[in-house]
């Protein structure tokens, strides 16, 4: 399948997060259909949220896997299958640099 463009690579907390890493995370979990990494700012710090499309209800099961795969800690938000927009974005940078 089509996994997103290479130019979505995004630096979060000084680490590069690549679409391939998000694909690896999804591939590790049969029950996860898609995932999207969202970069935001909380004060002066970068923050990362990973939206995980799954029927599972235990977010903790993904925390270690995410840290291993993305080399970053972040918040996991479980969302219903089919609820992430099908726009090809795997990493979404919502930070503003005004």
mmCIF file as gemmi writes it, N, C-alpha and C atoms, coordinates in Angstrom:
data_model
loop_
_atom_site.group_PDB
_atom_site.id
_atom_site.type_symbol
_atom_site.label_atom_id
_atom_site.label_alt_id
_atom_site.label_comp_id
_atom_site.label_asym_id
_atom_site.label_entity_id
_atom_site.label_seq_id
_atom_site.pdbx_PDB_ins_code
_atom_site.Cartn_x
_atom_site.Cartn_y
_atom_site.Cartn_z
_atom_site.occupancy
_atom_site.B_iso_or_equiv
_atom_site.pdbx_formal_charge
_atom_site.auth_seq_id
_atom_site.auth_asym_id
_atom_site.pdbx_PDB_model_num
ATOM 1 N N . UNK Axp A 1 ? 0.828 -1.212 0 1 0 ? 1 A 1
ATOM 2 C CA . UNK Axp A 1 ? 0 0 0 1 0 ? 1 A 1
ATOM 3 C C . UNK Axp A 1 ? 0.854 1.25 0 1 0 ? 1 A 1
ATOM 4 N N . UNK Axp A 2 ? 0.197 2.339 -0.249 1 0 ? 2 A 1
ATOM 5 C CA . UNK Axp A 2 ? 0.871 3.619 -0.317 1 0 ? 2 A 1
ATOM 6 C C . UNK Axp A 2 ? 1.07 4.154 1.085 1 0 ? 2 A 1
ATOM 7 N N . UNK Axp A 3 ? 2.301 4.429 1.473 1 0 ? 3 A 1
ATOM 8 C CA . UNK Axp A 3 ? 2.59 4.739 2.874 1 0 ? 3 A 1
ATOM 9 C C . UNK Axp A 3 ? 2.937 6.2 3.13 1 0 ? 3 A 1
ATOM 10 N N . UNK Axp A 4 ? 2.705 7.097 2.197 1 0 ? 4 A 1
ATOM 11 C CA . UNK Axp A 4 ? 3.013 8.499 2.466 1 0 ? 4 A 1
ATOM 12 C C . UNK Axp A 4 ? 4.31 8.913 1.809 1 0 ? 4 A 1
ATOM 13 N N . UNK Axp A 5 ? 4.432 10.186 1.597 1 0 ? 5 A 1
ATOM 14 C CA . UNK Axp A 5 ? 5.6 10.718 0.9 1 0 ? 5 A 1
ATOM 15 C C . UNK Axp A 5 ? 6.776 10.86 1.857 1 0 ? 5 A 1
ATOM 16 N N . UNK Axp A 6 ? 7.971 10.769 1.292 1 0 ? 6 A 1
ATOM 17 C CA . UNK Axp A 6 ? 9.184 10.87 2.102 1 0 ? 6 A 1
ATOM 18 C C . UNK Axp A 6 ? 9.314 12.241 2.755 1 0 ? 6 A 1
ATOM 19 N N . UNK Axp A 7 ? 8.719 13.276 2.155 1 0 ? 7 A 1
ATOM 20 C CA . UNK Axp A 7 ? 8.9 14.629 2.69 1 0 ? 7 A 1
ATOM 21 C C . UNK Axp A 7 ? 8.076 14.891 3.944 1 0 ? 7 A 1
ATOM 22 N N . UNK Axp A 8 ? 7.412 13.879 4.467 1 0 ? 8 A 1
ATOM 23 C CA . UNK Axp A 8 ? 6.7 14.052 5.73 1 0 ? 8 A 1
ATOM 24 C C . UNK Axp A 8 ? 7.62 13.887 6.938 1 0 ? 8 A 1
ATOM 25 N N . UNK Axp A 9 ? 8.878 13.526 6.699 1 0 ? 9 A 1
ATOM 26 C CA . UNK Axp A 9 ? 9.816 13.396 7.812 1 0 ? 9 A 1
ATOM 27 C C . UNK Axp A 9 ? 9.814 14.69 8.619 1 0 ? 9 A 1
ATOM 28 N N . UNK Axp A 10 ? 9.647 14.568 9.926 1 0 ? 10 A 1
ATOM 29 C CA . UNK Axp A 10 ? 9.45 15.726 10.794 1 0 ? 10 A 1
ATOM 30 C C . UNK Axp A 10 ? 10.34 15.604 12.018 1 0 ? 10 A 1
ATOM 31 N N . UNK Axp A 11 ? 10.944 16.709 12.407 1 0 ? 11 A 1
ATOM 32 C CA . UNK Axp A 11 ? 11.797 16.711 13.595 1 0 ? 11 A 1
ATOM 33 C C . UNK Axp A 11 ? 10.943 17.058 14.812 1 0 ? 11 A 1
ATOM 34 N N . UNK Axp A 12 ? 10.925 16.16 15.789 1 0 ? 12 A 1
ATOM 35 C CA . UNK Axp A 12 ? 10.168 16.363 17.026 1 0 ? 12 A 1
ATOM 36 C C . UNK Axp A 12 ? 11.124 16.129 18.193 1 0 ? 12 A 1
ATOM 37 N N . UNK Axp A 13 ? 11.215 17.086 19.095 1 0 ? 13 A 1
ATOM 38 C CA . UNK Axp A 13 ? 12.122 16.967 20.247 1 0 ? 13 A 1
ATOM 39 C C . UNK Axp A 13 ? 13.54 16.62 19.796 1 0 ? 13 A 1
ATOM 40 N N . UNK Axp A 14 ? 13.975 17.187 18.685 1 0 ? 14 A 1
ATOM 41 C CA . UNK Axp A 14 ? 15.332 16.953 18.207 1 0 ? 14 A 1
ATOM 42 C C . UNK Axp A 14 ? 15.552 15.629 17.501 1 0 ? 14 A 1
ATOM 43 N N . UNK Axp A 15 ? 14.495 14.813 17.366 1 0 ? 15 A 1
ATOM 44 C CA . UNK Axp A 15 ? 14.612 13.523 16.683 1 0 ? 15 A 1
ATOM 45 C C . UNK Axp A 15 ? 13.778 13.551 15.411 1 0 ? 15 A 1
ATOM 46 N N . UNK Axp A 16 ? 14.296 12.947 14.357 1 0 ? 16 A 1
ATOM 47 C CA . UNK Axp A 16 ? 13.509 12.849 13.134 1 0 ? 16 A 1
ATOM 48 C C . UNK Axp A 16 ? 12.54 11.677 13.22 1 0 ? 16 A 1
ATOM 49 N N . UNK Axp A 17 ? 11.291 11.933 12.892 1 0 ? 17 A 1
ATOM 50 C CA . UNK Axp A 17 ? 10.282 10.878 12.81 1 0 ? 17 A 1
ATOM 51 C C . UNK Axp A 17 ? 9.937 10.716 11.336 1 0 ? 17 A 1
ATOM 52 N N . UNK Axp A 18 ? 10.042 9.489 10.841 1 0 ? 18 A 1
ATOM 53 C CA . UNK Axp A 18 ? 9.842 9.211 9.418 1 0 ? 18 A 1
ATOM 54 C C . UNK Axp A 18 ? 8.583 8.374 9.21 1 0 ? 18 A 1
ATOM 55 N N . UNK Axp A 19 ? 7.937 8.567 8.047 1 0 ? 19 A 1
ATOM 56 C CA . UNK Axp A 19 ? 6.741 7.763 7.747 1 0 ? 19 A 1
ATOM 57 C C . UNK Axp A 19 ? 6.992 6.263 7.85 1 0 ? 19 A 1
ATOM 58 N N . UNK Axp A 20 ? 8.208 5.814 7.492 1 0 ? 20 A 1
ATOM 59 C CA . UNK Axp A 20 ? 8.503 4.373 7.556 1 0 ? 20 A 1
ATOM 60 C C . UNK Axp A 20 ? 8.416 3.865 8.993 1 0 ? 20 A 1
ATOM 61 N N . UNK Axp A 21 ? 8.799 4.706 9.953 1 0 ? 21 A 1
ATOM 62 C CA . UNK Axp A 21 ? 8.733 4.293 11.356 1 0 ? 21 A 1
ATOM 63 C C . UNK Axp A 21 ? 7.278 4.115 11.79 1 0 ? 21 A 1
ATOM 64 N N . UNK Axp A 22 ? 6.418 5.011 11.32 1 0 ? 22 A 1
ATOM 65 C CA . UNK Axp A 22 ? 4.993 4.893 11.648 1 0 ? 22 A 1
ATOM 66 C C . UNK Axp A 22 ? 4.438 3.614 11.019 1 0 ? 22 A 1
ATOM 67 N N . UNK Axp A 23 ? 4.848 3.33 9.778 1 0 ? 23 A 1
ATOM 68 C CA . UNK Axp A 23 ? 4.417 2.099 9.1 1 0 ? 23 A 1
ATOM 69 C C . UNK Axp A 23 ? 4.896 0.867 9.865 1 0 ? 23 A 1
ATOM 70 N N . UNK Axp A 24 ? 6.131 0.91 10.379 1 0 ? 24 A 1
ATOM 71 C CA . UNK Axp A 24 ? 6.662 -0.212 11.167 1 0 ? 24 A 1
ATOM 72 C C . UNK Axp A 24 ? 5.826 -0.429 12.427 1 0 ? 24 A 1
ATOM 73 N N . UNK Axp A 25 ? 5.45 0.677 13.075 1 0 ? 25 A 1
ATOM 74 C CA . UNK Axp A 25 ? 4.627 0.587 14.288 1 0 ? 25 A 1
ATOM 75 C C . UNK Axp A 25 ? 3.292 -0.088 13.972 1 0 ? 25 A 1
ATOM 76 N N . UNK Axp A 26 ? 2.645 0.337 12.889 1 0 ? 26 A 1
ATOM 77 C CA . UNK Axp A 26 ? 1.359 -0.254 12.496 1 0 ? 26 A 1
ATOM 78 C C . UNK Axp A 26 ? 1.539 -1.738 12.174 1 0 ? 26 A 1
ATOM 79 N N . UNK Axp A 27 ? 2.629 -2.067 11.474 1 0 ? 27 A 1
ATOM 80 C CA . UNK Axp A 27 ? 2.865 -3.451 11.053 1 0 ? 27 A 1
ATOM 81 C C . UNK Axp A 27 ? 3.065 -4.389 12.245 1 0 ? 27 A 1
ATOM 82 N N . UNK Axp A 28 ? 3.546 -3.867 13.364 1 0 ? 28 A 1
ATOM 83 C CA . UNK Axp A 28 ? 3.778 -4.697 14.55 1 0 ? 28 A 1
ATOM 84 C C . UNK Axp A 28 ? 2.482 -5.131 15.221 1 0 ? 28 A 1
ATOM 85 N N . UNK Axp A 29 ? 1.387 -4.456 14.911 1 0 ? 29 A 1
ATOM 86 C CA . UNK Axp A 29 ? 0.128 -4.693 15.623 1 0 ? 29 A 1
ATOM 87 C C . UNK Axp A 29 ? -0.978 -5.003 14.619 1 0 ? 29 A 1
ATOM 88 N N . UNK Axp A 30 ? -1.371 -6.272 14.547 1 0 ? 30 A 1
ATOM 89 C CA . UNK Axp A 30 ? -2.38 -6.687 13.569 1 0 ? 30 A 1
ATOM 90 C C . UNK Axp A 30 ? -3.695 -5.938 13.73 1 0 ? 30 A 1
ATOM 91 N N . UNK Axp A 31 ? -4.009 -5.558 14.979 1 0 ? 31 A 1
ATOM 92 C CA . UNK Axp A 31 ? -5.316 -4.955 15.24 1 0 ? 31 A 1
ATOM 93 C C . UNK Axp A 31 ? -5.339 -3.45 14.943 1 0 ? 31 A 1
ATOM 94 N N . UNK Axp A 32 ? -4.183 -2.893 14.583 1 0 ? 32 A 1
ATOM 95 C CA . UNK Axp A 32 ? -4.109 -1.462 14.26 1 0 ? 32 A 1
ATOM 96 C C . UNK Axp A 32 ? -4.223 -1.297 12.75 1 0 ? 32 A 1
ATOM 97 N N . UNK Axp A 33 ? -5.2 -0.512 12.306 1 0 ? 33 A 1
ATOM 98 C CA . UNK Axp A 33 ? -5.345 -0.314 10.866 1 0 ? 33 A 1
ATOM 99 C C . UNK Axp A 33 ? -4.5 0.852 10.369 1 0 ? 33 A 1
ATOM 100 N N . UNK Axp A 34 ? -4.445 1.94 11.129 1 0 ? 34 A 1
ATOM 101 C CA . UNK Axp A 34 ? -3.631 3.081 10.726 1 0 ? 34 A 1
ATOM 102 C C . UNK Axp A 34 ? -3.181 3.843 11.962 1 0 ? 34 A 1
ATOM 103 N N . UNK Axp A 35 ? -2.176 4.678 11.768 1 0 ? 35 A 1
ATOM 104 C CA . UNK Axp A 35 ? -1.725 5.549 12.854 1 0 ? 35 A 1
ATOM 105 C C . UNK Axp A 35 ? -1.269 6.863 12.247 1 0 ? 35 A 1
ATOM 106 N N . UNK Axp A 36 ? -1.374 7.911 13.041 1 0 ? 36 A 1
ATOM 107 C CA . UNK Axp A 36 ? -0.918 9.228 12.606 1 0 ? 36 A 1
ATOM 108 C C . UNK Axp A 36 ? -0.205 9.891 13.772 1 0 ? 36 A 1
ATOM 109 N N . UNK Axp A 37 ? 0.983 10.405 13.49 1 0 ? 37 A 1
ATOM 110 C CA . UNK Axp A 37 ? 1.755 11.136 14.485 1 0 ? 37 A 1
ATOM 111 C C . UNK Axp A 37 ? 1.438 12.62 14.322 1 0 ? 37 A 1
ATOM 112 N N . UNK Axp A 38 ? 1.106 13.272 15.428 1 0 ? 38 A 1
ATOM 113 C CA . UNK Axp A 38 ? 0.813 14.701 15.382 1 0 ? 38 A 1
ATOM 114 C C . UNK Axp A 38 ? 1.802 15.435 16.279 1 0 ? 38 A 1
ATOM 115 N N . UNK Axp A 39 ? 2.514 16.388 15.688 1 0 ? 39 A 1
ATOM 116 C CA . UNK Axp A 39 ? 3.47 17.208 16.433 1 0 ? 39 A 1
ATOM 117 C C . UNK Axp A 39 ? 2.799 18.517 16.816 1 0 ? 39 A 1
ATOM 118 N N . UNK Axp A 40 ? 2.907 18.87 18.089 1 0 ? 40 A 1
ATOM 119 C CA . UNK Axp A 40 ? 2.351 20.135 18.568 1 0 ? 40 A 1
ATOM 120 C C . UNK Axp A 40 ? 3.372 20.795 19.492 1 0 ? 40 A 1
ATOM 121 N N . UNK Axp A 41 ? 3.07 22.002 19.92 1 0 ? 41 A 1
ATOM 122 C CA . UNK Axp A 41 ? 3.899 22.696 20.898 1 0 ? 41 A 1
ATOM 123 C C . UNK Axp A 41 ? 3.129 22.806 22.199 1 0 ? 41 A 1
ATOM 124 N N . UNK Axp A 42 ? 3.807 22.506 23.304 1 0 ? 42 A 1
ATOM 125 C CA . UNK Axp A 42 ? 3.239 22.765 24.622 1 0 ? 42 A 1
ATOM 126 C C . UNK Axp A 42 ? 4.214 23.694 25.319 1 0 ? 42 A 1
ATOM 127 N N . UNK Axp A 43 ? 3.889 24.98 25.337 1 0 ? 43 A 1
ATOM 128 C CA . UNK Axp A 43 ? 4.827 25.967 25.846 1 0 ? 43 A 1
ATOM 129 C C . UNK Axp A 43 ? 6.03 26.039 24.923 1 0 ? 43 A 1
ATOM 130 N N . UNK Axp A 44 ? 7.211 25.84 25.487 1 0 ? 44 A 1
ATOM 131 C CA . UNK Axp A 44 ? 8.441 25.891 24.69 1 0 ? 44 A 1
ATOM 132 C C . UNK Axp A 44 ? 8.859 24.511 24.195 1 0 ? 44 A 1
ATOM 133 N N . UNK Axp A 45 ? 8.081 23.489 24.526 1 0 ? 45 A 1
ATOM 134 C CA . UNK Axp A 45 ? 8.48 22.115 24.226 1 0 ? 45 A 1
ATOM 135 C C . UNK Axp A 45 ? 7.66 21.525 23.087 1 0 ? 45 A 1
ATOM 136 N N . UNK Axp A 46 ? 8.299 20.654 22.312 1 0 ? 46 A 1
ATOM 137 C CA . UNK Axp A 46 ? 7.559 19.86 21.336 1 0 ? 46 A 1
ATOM 138 C C . UNK Axp A 46 ? 6.794 18.767 22.071 1 0 ? 46 A 1
ATOM 139 N N . UNK Axp A 47 ? 5.639 18.434 21.549 1 0 ? 47 A 1
ATOM 140 C CA . UNK Axp A 47 ? 4.871 17.314 22.084 1 0 ? 47 A 1
ATOM 141 C C . UNK Axp A 47 ? 4.451 16.428 20.923 1 0 ? 47 A 1
ATOM 142 N N . UNK Axp A 48 ? 4.356 15.137 21.179 1 0 ? 48 A 1
ATOM 143 C CA . UNK Axp A 48 ? 3.963 14.193 20.142 1 0 ? 48 A 1
ATOM 144 C C . UNK Axp A 48 ? 2.759 13.394 20.617 1 0 ? 48 A 1
ATOM 145 N N . UNK Axp A 49 ? 1.758 13.329 19.757 1 0 ? 49 A 1
ATOM 146 C CA . UNK Axp A 49 ? 0.592 12.49 20.011 1 0 ? 49 A 1
ATOM 147 C C . UNK Axp A 49 ? 0.497 11.49 18.872 1 0 ? 49 A 1
ATOM 148 N N . UNK Axp A 50 ? 0.239 10.24 19.195 1 0 ? 50 A 1
ATOM 149 C CA . UNK Axp A 50 ? 0.05 9.225 18.165 1 0 ? 50 A 1
ATOM 150 C C . UNK Axp A 50 ? -1.403 8.768 18.208 1 0 ? 50 A 1
ATOM 151 N N . UNK Axp A 51 ? -2.124 9.051 17.12 1 0 ? 51 A 1
ATOM 152 C CA . UNK Axp A 51 ? -3.498 8.596 16.975 1 0 ? 51 A 1
ATOM 153 C C . UNK Axp A 51 ? -3.431 7.179 16.416 1 0 ? 51 A 1
ATOM 154 N N . UNK Axp A 52 ? -4.033 6.223 17.109 1 0 ? 52 A 1
ATOM 155 C CA . UNK Axp A 52 ? -3.961 4.818 16.71 1 0 ? 52 A 1
ATOM 156 C C . UNK Axp A 52 ? -5.368 4.326 16.399 1 0 ? 52 A 1
ATOM 157 N N . UNK Axp A 53 ? -5.581 3.92 15.152 1 0 ? 53 A 1
ATOM 158 C CA . UNK Axp A 53 ? -6.881 3.366 14.748 1 0 ? 53 A 1
ATOM 159 C C . UNK Axp A 53 ? -6.926 1.896 15.117 1 0 ? 53 A 1
ATOM 160 N N . UNK Axp A 54 ? -7.779 1.559 16.085 1 0 ? 54 A 1
ATOM 161 C CA . UNK Axp A 54 ? -7.828 0.178 16.567 1 0 ? 54 A 1
ATOM 162 C C . UNK Axp A 54 ? -9.117 -0.055 17.343 1 0 ? 54 A 1
ATOM 163 N N . UNK Axp A 55 ? -9.493 -1.311 17.46 1 0 ? 55 A 1
ATOM 164 C CA . UNK Axp A 55 ? -10.615 -1.68 18.323 1 0 ? 55 A 1
ATOM 165 C C . UNK Axp A 55 ? -10.141 -1.949 19.75 1 0 ? 55 A 1
ATOM 166 N N . UNK Axp A 56 ? -8.825 -1.975 19.951 1 0 ? 56 A 1
ATOM 167 C CA . UNK Axp A 56 ? -8.277 -2.238 21.284 1 0 ? 56 A 1
ATOM 168 C C . UNK Axp A 56 ? -8.619 -1.08 22.223 1 0 ? 56 A 1
ATOM 169 N N . UNK Axp A 57 ? -8.595 -1.356 23.519 1 0 ? 57 A 1
ATOM 170 C CA . UNK Axp A 57 ? -8.974 -0.329 24.492 1 0 ? 57 A 1
ATOM 171 C C . UNK Axp A 57 ? -7.848 0.012 25.456 1 0 ? 57 A 1
ATOM 172 N N . UNK Axp A 58 ? -6.713 -0.657 25.34 1 0 ? 58 A 1
ATOM 173 C CA . UNK Axp A 58 ? -5.617 -0.447 26.281 1 0 ? 58 A 1
ATOM 174 C C . UNK Axp A 58 ? -4.472 0.299 25.601 1 0 ? 58 A 1
ATOM 175 N N . UNK Axp A 59 ? -4.407 1.608 25.814 1 0 ? 59 A 1
ATOM 176 C CA . UNK Axp A 59 ? -3.376 2.426 25.162 1 0 ? 59 A 1
ATOM 177 C C . UNK Axp A 59 ? -1.976 2.055 25.63 1 0 ? 59 A 1
ATOM 178 N N . UNK Axp A 60 ? -1.853 1.563 26.86 1 0 ? 60 A 1
ATOM 179 C CA . UNK Axp A 60 ? -0.528 1.257 27.405 1 0 ? 60 A 1
ATOM 180 C C . UNK Axp A 60 ? 0.221 0.219 26.572 1 0 ? 60 A 1
ATOM 181 N N . UNK Axp A 61 ? -0.523 -0.685 25.951 1 0 ? 61 A 1
ATOM 182 C CA . UNK Axp A 61 ? 0.14 -1.737 25.168 1 0 ? 61 A 1
ATOM 183 C C . UNK Axp A 61 ? 0.928 -1.155 24.001 1 0 ? 61 A 1
ATOM 184 N N . UNK Axp A 62 ? 0.611 0.061 23.586 1 0 ? 62 A 1
ATOM 185 C CA . UNK Axp A 62 ? 1.303 0.672 22.446 1 0 ? 62 A 1
ATOM 186 C C . UNK Axp A 62 ? 2.44 1.596 22.865 1 0 ? 62 A 1
ATOM 187 N N . UNK Axp A 63 ? 2.484 1.967 24.145 1 0 ? 63 A 1
ATOM 188 C CA . UNK Axp A 63 ? 3.468 2.957 24.587 1 0 ? 63 A 1
ATOM 189 C C . UNK Axp A 63 ? 4.906 2.484 24.38 1 0 ? 63 A 1
ATOM 190 N N . UNK Axp A 64 ? 5.207 1.255 24.817 1 0 ? 64 A 1
ATOM 191 C CA . UNK Axp A 64 ? 6.571 0.727 24.71 1 0 ? 64 A 1
ATOM 192 C C . UNK Axp A 64 ? 6.927 0.521 23.247 1 0 ? 64 A 1
ATOM 193 N N . UNK Axp A 65 ? 5.993 -0.044 22.501 1 0 ? 65 A 1
ATOM 194 C CA . UNK Axp A 65 ? 6.219 -0.284 21.079 1 0 ? 65 A 1
ATOM 195 C C . UNK Axp A 65 ? 6.5 1.03 20.355 1 0 ? 65 A 1
ATOM 196 N N . UNK Axp A 66 ? 5.739 2.072 20.687 1 0 ? 66 A 1
ATOM 197 C CA . UNK Axp A 66 ? 5.939 3.368 20.05 1 0 ? 66 A 1
ATOM 198 C C . UNK Axp A 66 ? 7.303 3.939 20.406 1 0 ? 66 A 1
ATOM 199 N N . UNK Axp A 67 ? 7.673 3.843 21.682 1 0 ? 67 A 1
ATOM 200 C CA . UNK Axp A 67 ? 8.969 4.37 22.109 1 0 ? 67 A 1
ATOM 201 C C . UNK Axp A 67 ? 10.106 3.624 21.411 1 0 ? 67 A 1
ATOM 202 N N . UNK Axp A 68 ? 9.955 2.303 21.248 1 0 ? 68 A 1
ATOM 203 C CA . UNK Axp A 68 ? 10.97 1.503 20.551 1 0 ? 68 A 1
ATOM 204 C C . UNK Axp A 68 ? 11.076 1.906 19.089 1 0 ? 68 A 1
ATOM 205 N N . UNK Axp A 69 ? 9.934 2.101 18.446 1 0 ? 69 A 1
ATOM 206 C CA . UNK Axp A 69 ? 9.906 2.329 17.006 1 0 ? 69 A 1
ATOM 207 C C . UNK Axp A 69 ? 10.256 3.766 16.649 1 0 ? 69 A 1
ATOM 208 N N . UNK Axp A 70 ? 9.682 4.713 17.37 1 0 ? 70 A 1
ATOM 209 C CA . UNK Axp A 70 ? 9.867 6.126 17.032 1 0 ? 70 A 1
ATOM 210 C C . UNK Axp A 70 ? 10.99 6.781 17.831 1 0 ? 70 A 1
ATOM 211 N N . UNK Axp A 71 ? 11.507 6.079 18.842 1 0 ? 71 A 1
ATOM 212 C CA . UNK Axp A 71 ? 12.574 6.602 19.703 1 0 ? 71 A 1
ATOM 213 C C . UNK Axp A 71 ? 12.135 7.841 20.478 1 0 ? 71 A 1
ATOM 214 N N . UNK Axp A 72 ? 10.843 8.026 20.632 1 0 ? 72 A 1
ATOM 215 C CA . UNK Axp A 72 ? 10.3 9.17 21.362 1 0 ? 72 A 1
ATOM 216 C C . UNK Axp A 72 ? 9.146 8.719 22.232 1 0 ? 72 A 1
ATOM 217 N N . UNK Axp A 73 ? 8.953 9.432 23.321 1 0 ? 73 A 1
ATOM 218 C CA . UNK Axp A 73 ? 7.763 9.192 24.13 1 0 ? 73 A 1
ATOM 219 C C . UNK Axp A 73 ? 6.695 10.193 23.718 1 0 ? 73 A 1
ATOM 220 N N . UNK Axp A 74 ? 5.464 9.779 23.826 1 0 ? 74 A 1
ATOM 221 C CA . UNK Axp A 74 ? 4.381 10.672 23.464 1 0 ? 74 A 1
ATOM 222 C C . UNK Axp A 74 ? 3.084 10.157 24.029 1 0 ? 74 A 1
ATOM 223 N N . UNK Axp A 75 ? 2.03 10.848 23.683 1 0 ? 75 A 1
ATOM 224 C CA . UNK Axp A 75 ? 0.704 10.465 24.148 1 0 ? 75 A 1
ATOM 225 C C . UNK Axp A 75 ? 0.076 9.566 23.095 1 0 ? 75 A 1
ATOM 226 N N . UNK Axp A 76 ? -0.601 8.514 23.549 1 0 ? 76 A 1
ATOM 227 C CA . UNK Axp A 76 ? -1.318 7.615 22.642 1 0 ? 76 A 1
ATOM 228 C C . UNK Axp A 76 ? -2.806 7.915 22.769 1 0 ? 76 A 1
ATOM 229 N N . UNK Axp A 77 ? -3.448 8.134 21.642 1 0 ? 77 A 1
ATOM 230 C CA . UNK Axp A 77 ? -4.897 8.327 21.638 1 0 ? 77 A 1
ATOM 231 C C . UNK Axp A 77 ? -5.497 7.254 20.741 1 0 ? 77 A 1
ATOM 232 N N . UNK Axp A 78 ? -6.369 6.41 21.313 1 0 ? 78 A 1
ATOM 233 C CA . UNK Axp A 78 ? -7.012 5.36 20.526 1 0 ? 78 A 1
ATOM 234 C C . UNK Axp A 78 ? -8.255 5.937 19.869 1 0 ? 78 A 1
ATOM 235 N N . UNK Axp A 79 ? -8.387 5.698 18.561 1 0 ? 79 A 1
ATOM 236 C CA . UNK Axp A 79 ? -9.562 6.178 17.831 1 0 ? 79 A 1
ATOM 237 C C . UNK Axp A 79 ? -10.185 5.017 17.071 1 0 ? 79 A 1
ATOM 238 N N . UNK Axp A 80 ? -11.465 5.156 16.757 1 0 ? 80 A 1
ATOM 239 C CA . UNK Axp A 80 ? -12.191 4.091 16.069 1 0 ? 80 A 1
ATOM 240 C C . UNK Axp A 80 ? -11.635 3.882 14.667 1 0 ? 80 A 1
ATOM 241 N N . UNK Axp A 81 ? -11.707 2.646 14.199 1 0 ? 81 A 1
ATOM 242 C CA . UNK Axp A 81 ? -11.255 2.35 12.842 1 0 ? 81 A 1
ATOM 243 C C . UNK Axp A 81 ? -12.049 3.19 11.852 1 0 ? 81 A 1
ATOM 244 N N . UNK Axp A 82 ? -11.342 3.741 10.875 1 0 ? 82 A 1
ATOM 245 C CA . UNK Axp A 82 ? -11.988 4.557 9.857 1 0 ? 82 A 1
ATOM 246 C C . UNK Axp A 82 ? -12.148 6.016 10.237 1 0 ? 82 A 1
ATOM 247 N N . UNK Axp A 83 ? -11.668 6.415 11.423 1 0 ? 83 A 1
ATOM 248 C CA . UNK Axp A 83 ? -11.894 7.796 11.843 1 0 ? 83 A 1
ATOM 249 C C . UNK Axp A 83 ? -10.764 8.756 11.467 1 0 ? 83 A 1
ATOM 250 N N . UNK Axp A 84 ? -9.59 8.24 11.139 1 0 ? 84 A 1
ATOM 251 C CA . UNK Axp A 84 ? -8.523 9.133 10.68 1 0 ? 84 A 1
ATOM 252 C C . UNK Axp A 84 ? -8.788 9.506 9.225 1 0 ? 84 A 1
ATOM 253 N N . UNK Axp A 85 ? -8.531 10.771 8.861 1 0 ? 85 A 1
ATOM 254 C CA . UNK Axp A 85 ? -8.771 11.163 7.469 1 0 ? 85 A 1
ATOM 255 C C . UNK Axp A 85 ? -7.865 10.38 6.52 1 0 ? 85 A 1
ATOM 256 N N . UNK Axp A 86 ? -8.403 10 5.379 1 0 ? 86 A 1
ATOM 257 C CA . UNK Axp A 86 ? -7.631 9.217 4.41 1 0 ? 86 A 1
ATOM 258 C C . UNK Axp A 86 ? -6.967 10.168 3.42 1 0 ? 86 A 1
ATOM 259 N N . UNK Axp A 87 ? -6.036 10.989 3.944 1 0 ? 87 A 1
ATOM 260 C CA . UNK Axp A 87 ? -5.419 12.023 3.115 1 0 ? 87 A 1
ATOM 261 C C . UNK Axp A 87 ? -3.947 11.748 2.852 1 0 ? 87 A 1
ATOM 262 N N . UNK Axp A 88 ? -3.484 10.553 3.212 1 0 ? 88 A 1
ATOM 263 C CA . UNK Axp A 88 ? -2.092 10.206 2.95 1 0 ? 88 A 1
ATOM 264 C C . UNK Axp A 88 ? -1.119 10.747 3.984 1 0 ? 88 A 1
ATOM 265 N N . UNK Axp A 89 ? -1.592 11.574 4.907 1 0 ? 89 A 1
ATOM 266 C CA . UNK Axp A 89 ? -0.7 12.108 5.938 1 0 ? 89 A 1
ATOM 267 C C . UNK Axp A 89 ? -0.469 11.057 7.012 1 0 ? 89 A 1
ATOM 268 N N . UNK Axp A 90 ? 0.79 10.82 7.311 1 0 ? 90 A 1
ATOM 269 C CA . UNK Axp A 90 ? 1.153 9.899 8.374 1 0 ? 90 A 1
ATOM 270 C C . UNK Axp A 90 ? 1.715 10.696 9.553 1 0 ? 90 A 1
ATOM 271 N N . UNK Axp A 91 ? 2.37 11.805 9.22 1 0 ? 91 A 1
ATOM 272 C CA . UNK Axp A 91 ? 2.921 12.699 10.237 1 0 ? 91 A 1
ATOM 273 C C . UNK Axp A 91 ? 2.376 14.094 9.966 1 0 ? 91 A 1
ATOM 274 N N . UNK Axp A 92 ? 1.69 14.642 10.938 1 0 ? 92 A 1
ATOM 275 C CA . UNK Axp A 92 ? 1.06 15.949 10.779 1 0 ? 92 A 1
ATOM 276 C C . UNK Axp A 92 ? 1.704 16.924 11.756 1 0 ? 92 A 1
ATOM 277 N N . UNK Axp A 93 ? 2.258 18.004 11.23 1 0 ? 93 A 1
ATOM 278 C CA . UNK Axp A 93 ? 2.914 19.006 12.068 1 0 ? 93 A 1
ATOM 279 C C . UNK Axp A 93 ? 1.951 20.161 12.297 1 0 ? 93 A 1
ATOM 280 N N . UNK Axp A 94 ? 1.426 20.264 13.506 1 0 ? 94 A 1
ATOM 281 C CA . UNK Axp A 94 ? 0.473 21.326 13.827 1 0 ? 94 A 1
ATOM 282 C C . UNK Axp A 94 ? 1.144 22.491 14.545 1 0 ? 94 A 1
ATOM 283 N N . UNK Axp A 95 ? 2.476 22.471 14.597 1 0 ? 95 A 1
ATOM 284 C CA . UNK Axp A 95 ? 3.173 23.561 15.275 1 0 ? 95 A 1
ATOM 285 C C . UNK Axp A 95 ? 3.16 24.801 14.395 1 0 ? 95 A 1
ATOM 286 N N . UNK Axp A 96 ? 3.049 25.959 15.022 1 0 ? 96 A 1
ATOM 287 C CA . UNK Axp A 96 ? 3.172 27.202 14.265 1 0 ? 96 A 1
ATOM 288 C C . UNK Axp A 96 ? 4.447 27.894 14.727 1 0 ? 96 A 1
ATOM 289 N N . UNK Axp A 97 ? 5.104 28.531 13.806 1 0 ? 97 A 1
ATOM 290 C CA . UNK Axp A 97 ? 6.393 29.151 14.117 1 0 ? 97 A 1
ATOM 291 C C . UNK Axp A 97 ? 6.297 30.663 14.006 1 0 ? 97 A 1
ATOM 292 N N . UNK Axp A 98 ? 5.205 31.226 14.483 1 0 ? 98 A 1
ATOM 293 C CA . UNK Axp A 98 ? 5.016 32.679 14.389 1 0 ? 98 A 1
ATOM 294 C C . UNK Axp A 98 ? 5.927 33.402 15.373 1 0 ? 98 A 1
